[in-house]
Amino acid sequence: MKALFWTLLFLIFYCYFGYPILISLLSRYRARAVRKSAILPSVSIVIAAHNEADVLQAKLASLAALDYPPEKIEILIGSDASSDQTNAILQRYQDPRLRRFIYSERQGKMSIVNALVREANNEIIFFNDARQRIEPKALQNIVANFADPTVGCVSGELVFISAETGTAQGVNLYWTYEKFIRNQEARLHSMLGATGAIYAIRRRLYVPAPTNVVLDDMFTPFKIIQQGYRAIFDGTAIAYDRAAPHADEEYRRKARTLYGNYQIFLLFADLFNPFRSPIAIQLFSHKLLRVLVPFFMLALLPVNFMLSNGGFYNAFLWLQIFFYAAALTGAFKPSSKLCYVPYVFCLLNFAALAGFWRFIGTKQEITWQKARLQ
């Protein structure tokens, strides 16, 4: 029983603390520099949209403000059976670079993205979501990385603003932690997935994803890594968004994401092979363990209870009880600064359990509902 306790505790600790330390040390001593240069290749901006009327005009203005030669940009927006004013806004918008694709039947994001990339004419595909505002220099900073012939995919950085609620602050803290890990992984070889709101690839490396895939921002970088190229992170290419202010929105988004991770594990099982994959250790430590930790946590509590006959085990049991009590307090009082970290941590791990349940029950729809971050 003690061996099981320490194994579970080690795996949880390694996943959230040991691995970030390990990858940071490895990237420090085995970093692969990216040979950036001020290049200006032609770019196709691709956006799949569904009912984005409340944000679409601001998004189009953000794209128009990009500090990049206008003649080297085309904008492809596919409206996936939008039922609001999205189509009307697209029709009214006057920009010769904009190519509109209006679909009358709902297809799902991957179908729309695959169709838009087939229509794209330019060297670089710049993927965006409709909601986020893009920094004017972001595109220029992203494409500079493609001067390095080993780079096939580049992710920008998503910066959260207006994080007033405890949930939003917890999500912002978690995202800062994730970006640190992603940056270290990219310095070593490749990040494990891009930021869906702002990433770019070489057009010739794109492989259409199965239409049931929910994480294009993992599927596409992994396909590029399989082809022998790097997928890297550039923190100077920035998009702005709001963290989900309410727990239910963050839970829904994260459950969908973690469901998608299980899809990726099956589609890219070969990348777990350390003798053939440059990201095997990262994939096991960062992604696989992350979805297994909730099961480890569920097992650790009763195992600890059976060992709690005084001393360390008793103290650790009370520590667990206090942690979960703080998480429960955070659920009912999101403004609590003491409790939002354990609350968001437990929320995200519970979402991982929900993602697993959806995966084994195939209960995840391929169509998406946009986040409403009012």
C-alpha angles and dihedrals in degrees: 000000000000090000090054092048093052093043091053092044092048093050093050092046093045093050096053103026113008097052096050088051091047095048091046091054093045093049091049095056100029102034119152111213121221114231100224125187136174097260126156110205121172113273135204113202110210125197129171109203137189121177095338099147094124093057106022099090091051089048093051090049089051091053091047089055094056112128095233134106104278093215090062095056134080122179120212117189122179117197108209101212093304113192099192128063095294094108093046091052091050091050093049097046111104112213122121089212093062118098113190124206114187116192119194096198124058111250109163131250099282093053090051094046092048090050094048094049089052087056095046117109105187138089098247128044112210110197119206139169119226099241105057127084114229123220109242093239094045098096093045091050094048097050092049087075092061089071083082106080092210092063118091103161133031126190124200127212126268112214119197119216135190096028098173104144124070091245092052092047091049092049090048091052091048091049091051088053091048093050090053091055093044091052093050091049091051091051090054095044119300142352118241100242134344133251102268093214094060126017138119138204140184106269094226092058096056115120116191111245125227108267093241093060111112099189109062088162089065100033095053098047091046091052089052092049089051088057091058101261132118127250108208141181125234115190093191091070102078137188123181126223141154123253113239105271094202129057096227092059093049091045092052093048094046095046089055091048094050091046085056091053090062089053090052093050090057096042094048103033089137090066089069090067106102092200093059107020124076090203102043097114092044092048093051096042101039106031111020097042090045092063092042096051094082089059090048090051092050090052096042096063098057092039089052090048091055090051097045101111095130137293122053097349092054092048092048091050090055089047089056092047091050091048094052091044089054090050090051090049089051090054091058096034108035092173092066108115091198095054109035095085096055089040095054091041091055092041092055092047091049087051087055089057090049090050090054092048091051091048096053090042096040089227098141116106117222092220117082136222114216120242116252107211101177 
